[in-house]
Structures are given as structure tokens and as C-alpha cells.
């Protein structure tokens, strides 16, 4: 059992076995730079690098892109070096008091930023339970899944410019909606604002235009994972999505957790995903499913509630199309990926009603309102509601966690009223 000289609580998401990467700044030094999280502290990697304790030269930057581009061998070696430096028995950093004073900072004294400069963002639709639930609502049980769904990982291209770090408020979007059988649409605030419980992965080394990434090598291009809330205006989306898919109903905000958990940290929790029938085409055939046993939760806290209420408990292992298949399919036509690109899973729903990953499912499109502890009900989100997503892997007396992705719903801007 590894133990750090930095005190870490038993149920912390950030023990020595994790060491996720992020980007931070402070009031005294507003220059953003890279860090790892250990317990309730962040370790300034730019300062550690400058002190000569790391072999890298890529952390004194406002994003992790350069480190993401360095590749798996560098990621693994750097993580092992950091685990050694932070170990209770290693004096090199533990006894370097001048460095620790400026490099090891309480997390509540720093401001977190997006971990990467994201050039492109793609959101998949890879949970069978979620896809079948939505299909039953709108097409009936006989046609719940689209005819292509079991043959390829469906996705849409999202908007990278509206990715926001956890804690950033989300303003209720406006757009066109059509009520019932009305002949003409109306313009106004969304009445069906929803969250989506997701995980996403950041691309490391990319690929050249025209050169696909084979599914067997896809893991070498995946840097790590973060929590994602791909907020959705269901009523705007319902009116606009045919025939080209999501647009204004999705591009107004996507919340990303600040800490990126690496594949090395997640390796002990690899597991098989659902059986795939029919077998995928050869370019998607994956011997190792590359699915992880990650427990996921969604919570809501209204403005009147003192503490949040957990409304969903799901697991990443329910995902039908795994991340290697997602990346292989995304590039099979020659599409080029770049370091820092973000690919999200889509809503992750489990088989039971309390494991659904959106209010659309939990309240079954408004027909089964969800009861909250303050006596109110929800079919969709109201102004003042805070949504908190969290997740972790449970090890033997330790957790490898993701922290949280949090956002509060603000009223529609006066400009759009």
C-alpha cells in the first residue's frame, strides 16, 4: 500500500494511486500552469520541473496539451516519478521545504481551469440502455434502436468553444420550440433543460490526416478521463434535430471536471463491457473491451435545499461501445485527431430506473415527476438548480476518483427575452 507524506483522507478521490492532472492559477500568481492533485492539495508541476526534479519541460503552460502530445511512455514515467517524489519514504521533495512552500498548495486556495485547449469536441451515443430508453419514448419499443446503432458508435460534433470548467454557471438557453401539435414554433427559454451523466477522454498523440488509428492501438492515443455534463435543451433539440442532429439544443454549454485521471491510474479497474451482438465489423473488433468499473452518481441541489440529493447511480461499465472503438471509428475515414481533443461517451444509463443518466429518463419525459427531499418535484431542471456529477473506482482501502463536475442553472439572459 503506497503512502504519501501528504496526508490523504481514507475516502479521498486523490490518493497516491491516482495523481490526476489539471491546470490552476492563484490570486498571487494568475499565470495558469499544470499540476497534479494529491489529497486536498495541488502540486505545482511547473515549480517541481523548474527545481530539476522532473525530466519533462512541458508543465509551465496554461494547458496540458504539450504533455498530452508526449505519449504513453512519457506519461507512465512521469507518473511513476511523481509517485516516488510524493512517497512518505522519499526525502527529495518531502524535505525540500522551500519548494514545498510554494509548490504544494491547498486546493481551496487555487482556481481551476479547463485541463486542455480543446480544438475539437465530439459527443458519442454509446449507452445502449440510454438509447433504448429514448427510443421507446419517441418511437416505441419495436423501433427503440436506430437500425445502425448496433453496428457503429453514433456521435455528433459538439462545440469546443462552450466547454466550461466545473463550477461555471450555465445560463438557460433560448431557441425555437414547438408545443404539441402546433403548426408554428415559438421562440423563448427552454422548458426542458436537462443534464447528461457522462465521461470523456482527452486525446494524446494524434494521427495524420488520412491515417486511421487502429482499434488495437487506440489506447496509446488516450491520455485520460474527466467527468462531462453535456447539458441538453430537450425541447429545442426535439424541434431542430431532424435531419442533421443536435445544434442549439446542445452547443450552449458542456461542463468538464478539472482533473484528468490517467489510464495508468485506471488500469486496476479494467473490466469487460456488455457482449456485442452482432459482432462488430473487423475494424471495430476489440479483444480487450477497454471498459472500466467506474461508479458514477448524479446529484441535484435546489436553491432551497441544504445538501444535494443523489438521483442516479450508474457505472461506466454499462457503456456498449468502448473508448477504443469510439476513437477507431472516429478516425477510420482518415479524420485527424490532435492533442487535447475531447471525446465524450454520451449519457451513461444503467438497466435500473435509478441508474438512468438524465432527467429525460428519470422522469420519463415529464410523465413521472422526480420527488426531491425539499418536497418539490422535477421533470426538468429549474433556475437555481445545481447539478453535481461525481465518480470513482473503489480499490482495496483506496479510491481513484474524478472529483466533481458542478454547474448551477441561471435564468435566461435578458437580451433573449
C-alpha positions in Angstrom: 0.0 0.0 0.0 1.6 3.3 -1.2 1.5 6.2 1.3 2.3 9.8 0.7 3.9 12.3 3.1 0.9 14.5 2.2 -2.0 13.5 4.4 -4.8 11.9 2.4 -8.2 11.0 3.9 -9.4 7.4 3.5 -12.2 8.2 1.1 -10.4 10.9 -0.8 -10.6 10.7 -4.6 -7.0 11.7 -4.9 -4.6 9.3 -3.1 -1.1 8.5 -4.3 -2.6 5.8 -6.6 -4.4 8.4 -8.6 -2.4 11.7 -9.2 -4.7 13.2 -11.9 -3.5 16.2 -13.9 -5.1 19.7 -14.1 -4.4 23.4 -14.7 -4.6 26.0 -12.0 -3.8 29.6 -11.0 -3.7 31.5 -7.7 -4.6 35.0 -6.7 -0.9 35.8 -6.2 0.2 34.2 -9.5 -2.6 34.4 -12.1 -0.5 32.7 -14.7 -2.1 29.3 -15.3 0.1 26.2 -15.1 -0.1 22.4 -14.7 -0.5 20.4 -11.5 -1.4 17.1 -10.0 -3.8 16.6 -7.2 -2.8 14.8 -4.0 -5.4 14.7 -1.3 -6.6 18.2 -0.6 -3.6 19.8 -2.2 -2.4 20.6 -5.7 1.3 20.2 -6.6 2.6 22.9 -8.9 4.4 20.8 -11.6 5.9 23.9 -13.2 7.7 24.6 -9.9 8.8 21.0 -9.5 10.0 21.0 -13.1 12.0 24.2 -12.6 13.6 22.7 -9.5 15.0 19.9 -11.6 13.0 17.1 -10.0 11.3 16.2 -13.3 12.7 15.3 -16.7 9.8 17.0 -18.5 9.8 20.5 -19.9 6.1 21.0 -20.6 4.3 21.9 -17.4 4.9 25.7 -17.3 2.0 26.2 -19.7 -1.7 27.1 -19.4 -2.9 23.7 -20.7 -1.8 20.1 -20.7 -1.6 19.8 -24.5 2.2 19.5 -24.7 2.2 16.8 -22.1 -0.7 15.0 -23.8 1.3 15.0 -27.0 4.3 13.4 -25.4 2.9 9.9 -25.5 2.3 6.9 -23.2 6.0 6.2 -22.3 6.5 9.8 -21.0 3.1 9.7 -19.2 3.9 6.5 -17.4 7.5 7.5 -16.5 6.3 10.9 -15.2 3.6 9.4 -13.1 6.0 6.9 -11.6 8.4 9.7 -10.8 5.7 11.7 -9.1 4.6 8.8 -7.0 8.2 8.3 -5.9 8.6 12.0 -5.1 5.4 12.1 -3.1 6.0 8.8 -1.3 6.4 9.1 2.5 9.9 7.4 2.4 11.3 9.7 -0.3 13.1 12.8 1.1 13.8 14.6 -2.2 10.5 16.6 -2.2 9.4 15.9 1.4 12.4 17.6 2.9 12.7 20.4 0.2 10.9 22.9 2.4 11.5 26.0 0.2 10.0 24.2 -2.8 7.1 22.7 -0.9 6.2 26.2 0.5 5.5 27.5 -3.0 4.5 24.3 -4.9 2.2 22.4 -2.5 -1.0 24.5 -2.2 -4.3 23.8 -0.5 -6.9 23.2 -3.2 -9.3 25.7 -1.8 -6.8 28.5 -2.4 -6.5 27.9 -6.2 -8.6 28.5 -9.2 -9.0 25.6 -11.6 -9.2 25.9 -15.4 -10.0 23.6 -18.3 -7.3 21.0 -18.4 -6.6 21.4 -22.2 -7.1 23.8 -25.1 -9.7 21.7 -26.9 -9.6 22.1 -30.6 -12.5 19.7 -31.3 -15.2 18.1 -29.2 -17.3 15.0 -30.1 -20.1 13.5 -28.1 -21.0 9.9 -28.6 -24.3 8.0 -28.1 -22.8 4.8 -26.7 -25.0 3.6 -23.9 -27.5 1.0 -25.1 -29.7 1.5 -22.1 -30.0 5.2 -22.7 -30.5 4.8 -26.4 -33.3 2.2 -25.9 -35.0 4.4 -23.3 -35.1 7.4 -25.5 -36.2 5.2 -28.5 -39.1 3.7 -26.5 -40.3 7.2 -25.6 -40.4 8.6 -29.1 -40.5 5.6 -31.5 -42.0 2.7 -29.5 -40.4 -0.5 -28.2 -40.3 -2.1 -31.6 -38.1 0.6 -33.1 -36.2 1.7 -30.0 -32.8 1.5 -31.5 -32.0 3.0 -34.9 -31.0 0.3 -37.4 -27.4 1.4 -37.4 -26.9 1.6 -33.6 -25.6 -2.0 -33.0 -23.1 -1.6 -35.9 -21.3 1.6 -35.2 -20.7 4.2 -32.4 -23.0 7.1 -33.2 -21.8 10.6 -32.4 -22.2 14.3 -33.2 -19.7 17.1 -33.4 -20.1 19.4 -30.4 -18.9 23.0 -29.8 -15.4 23.3 -28.2 -15.8 27.0 -27.5 -18.6 26.4 -25.0 -16.8 23.8 -22.9 -16.6 25.2 -19.3 -14.8 24.0 -16.2 -16.7 22.7 -13.2 -18.2 25.5 -11.1 -19.1 27.7 -14.1 -22.8 28.7 -14.0 -24.9 27.7 -17.0 -27.5 30.1 -18.4 -30.8 28.7 -19.6 -30.7 28.8 -23.4 -33.3 30.2 -25.7 -34.3 28.8 -29.0 -37.2 27.6 -31.2 -39.6 25.0 -29.8 -42.9 23.6 -31.0 -45.6 22.8 -28.4 -47.7 19.7 -29.0 -49.3 19.7 -32.5 -48.9 23.4 -33.0 -48.3 24.3 -36.7 -45.7 27.1 -35.9 -42.8 27.2 -33.5 -42.3 29.7 -30.7 -39.1 31.4 -29.5 -38.2 31.6 -25.9 -36.3 29.9 -23.0 -36.1 26.1 -22.9 -38.7 24.5 -20.8 -36.9 21.1 -20.8 -33.4 21.8 -19.7 -31.6 18.6 -18.7 -28.2 17.2 -17.6 -26.3 14.2 -19.0 -24.1 12.0 -16.9 -21.0 11.3 -19.0 -17.3 10.6 -19.0 -15.0 11.9 -21.7 -11.4 11.2 -22.7 -8.7 13.6 -23.9 -6.7 12.6 -27.0 -2.9 12.4 -26.6 -0.8 11.9 -29.7 -2.9 12.5 -32.8 -2.8 11.0 -36.2 -2.1 12.3 -39.7 -4.9 13.3 -42.0 -5.9 10.2 -44.0 -4.2 7.7 -41.5 -6.8 5.9 -39.2 -6.0 4.8 -35.7 -6.4 1.0 -35.4 -8.6 -0.2 -32.6 -5.7 -2.2 -31.3 -3.6 0.9 -30.9 -6.3 3.4 -29.8 -5.3 3.1 -26.1 -1.9 4.6 -26.9 -3.7 7.8 -28.1 -5.9 8.2 -25.0 -4.4 10.4 -22.3 -7.1 10.2 -19.6 -10.7 10.7 -18.5 -12.8 13.5 -17.0 -16.4 13.9 -15.9 -18.7 15.5 -18.5 -22.2 17.1 -18.2 -23.4 17.7 -21.7 -26.3 19.9 -20.8 -29.3 19.5 -23.2 -32.3 21.6 -24.0 -34.6 18.7 -24.9 -37.4 20.8 -26.4 -35.1 22.9 -28.6 -33.3 19.7 -29.7 -36.6 17.9 -30.4 -37.7 20.6 -32.9 -34.3 21.1 -34.6 -32.5 17.8 -34.8 -34.0 16.3 -38.0 -32.3 15.7 -40.3 -28.9 16.9 -39.2 -28.8 16.3 -35.4 -28.2 18.4 -32.3 -27.4 22.1 -32.7 -28.7 24.9 -30.4 -30.1 22.3 -28.0 -26.6 21.2 -27.1 -24.0 23.8 -28.0 -24.7 26.4 -25.3 -22.6 24.7 -22.5 -20.7 21.5 -21.6 -19.3 21.2 -18.1 -15.9 19.4 -17.7 -14.3 18.4 -14.4 -10.9 19.9 -13.8 -8.9 16.7 -13.1 -7.9 14.2 -15.7 -7.5 10.7 -14.5 -4.9 8.7 -16.5 -5.2 5.2 -18.0 -2.4 4.1 -15.7 -4.4 5.1 -12.7 -7.5 3.3 -14.0 -5.7 0.1 -15.2 -6.5 -1.9 -12.0 -10.2 -1.4 -12.8 -10.3 -2.6 -16.3 -13.2 -4.9 -17.0 -15.3 -6.4 -19.8 -18.2 -4.4 -21.1 -21.5 -5.7 -22.4 -21.5 -8.5 -25.0 -21.7 -7.1 -28.5 -24.2 -8.8 -30.7 -24.0 -8.8 -33.7 -20.2 -8.9 -33.6 -18.8 -5.5 -34.9 -17.0 -5.3 -38.2 -13.3 -6.2 -38.1 -12.0 -2.6 -37.8 -14.1 -2.3 -34.6 -13.2 -5.7 -33.2 -11.7 -5.2 -29.8 -10.1 -8.1 -27.9 -10.0 -6.2 -24.7 -13.1 -4.2 -24.2 -11.3 -1.3 -22.5 -14.2 -0.6 -20.2 -13.6 0.4 -16.5 -15.5 -0.3 -13.3 -16.2 3.3 -12.5 -19.1 4.2 -10.2 -21.0 7.3 -11.3 -23.5 9.5 -9.5 -25.7 12.5 -10.3 -27.0 14.8 -7.7 -29.4 17.8 -7.7 -29.5 20.6 -5.2 -32.3 23.2 -5.5 -31.8 26.7 -4.1 -33.9 25.7 -1.1 -32.0 22.5 -0.3 -29.2 22.5 2.3 -27.5 19.4 0.8 -27.7 17.8 -2.6 -29.8 14.7 -3.3 -28.4 11.8 -5.2 -30.9 10.9 -8.0 -28.9 8.5 -10.1 -26.2 5.8 -9.5 -24.7 4.3 -12.7 -21.5 2.8 -13.9 -19.1 3.3 -16.8 -19.1 -0.5 -17.3 -22.6 -0.3 -18.9 -21.2 1.5 -21.9 -21.8 -0.6 -25.0 -19.2 0.9 -27.4 -15.9 1.3 -25.6 -13.5 4.1 -25.9 -11.0 2.3 -28.3 -13.9 1.6 -30.6 -15.0 5.2 -30.4 -11.6 6.5 -31.4 -11.1 3.9 -34.1 -14.4 4.7 -35.7 -13.9 8.4 -35.5 -10.7 8.1 -37.5 -11.4 5.2 -39.8 -12.3 7.6 -42.6 -8.9 9.4 -42.1 -10.1 12.1 -39.7 -7.1 13.5 -37.9 -7.1 13.9 -34.1 -5.0 16.5 -32.3 -3.6 16.5 -28.7 -6.3 17.9 -26.4 -9.3 16.9 -28.5 -12.2 15.7 -26.3 -14.4 12.7 -27.0 -17.4 12.1 -24.6 -19.3 8.9 -24.0 -22.8 10.2 -24.3 -25.3 9.7 -21.4 -24.4 6.7 -19.3 -27.5 4.9 -18.1 -27.7 1.5 -16.4 -30.5 -1.1 -16.6 -32.5 0.1 -13.5 -34.6 3.2 -13.3 -32.4 4.7 -10.5 -29.4 4.3 -12.8 -30.6 6.4 -15.6 -28.2 9.3 -16.5 -30.6 12.1 -17.4 -33.9 13.7 -16.2 -35.4 12.8 -19.6 -35.2 9.2 -18.4 -35.6 9.6 -14.7 -38.9 11.5 -15.1 -39.7 9.6 -18.3 -40.1 12.7 -20.5 -42.1 14.5 -17.8 -44.7 11.8 -17.2 -43.2 10.5 -13.9 -42.0 13.6 -11.9 -39.0 13.0 -9.7 -39.5 13.8 -5.9 -36.8 15.8 -4.2 -36.2 15.9 -0.4 -37.4 19.5 -0.1 -40.9 18.4 -1.2 -40.7 19.7 -4.8 -40.7 17.7 -8.0 -38.7 17.8 -11.2 -39.4 16.8 -14.7 -36.6 19.0 -16.0 -34.2 21.5 -14.4 -35.4 24.8 -12.8 -33.5 28.0 -12.4 -31.3 27.8 -9.3 -30.8 24.1 -9.5 -27.2 22.8 -9.1 -26.2 19.6 -10.8 -23.2 17.7 -9.4 -21.7 14.7 -11.2 -19.1 12.6 -9.5 -17.4 9.2 -9.9 -14.7 6.9 -8.6 -13.2 3.4 -8.7 -13.1 1.5 -5.5 -9.8 -0.2 -4.7 -8.5 -2.1 -1.7 -8.7 0.7 1.0 -8.3 3.5 -1.5 -10.3 5.3 -4.2 -9.3 6.6 -7.6 -11.8 9.4 -8.2 -12.7 12.2 -10.6 -13.8 14.8 -8.1 -16.9 16.5 -9.5 -18.4 18.4 -12.4 -20.7 21.0 -11.0 -22.9 23.7 -12.6 -25.8 25.9 -11.5 -28.7 26.9 -13.8 -29.1 30.7 -14.2 -32.2 32.4 -15.7 -32.2 33.2 -19.4 -30.3 36.3 -20.3 -32.5 39.5 -20.5 -31.1 40.0 -24.0 -33.0 37.0 -25.2 -36.3 37.7 -23.5 
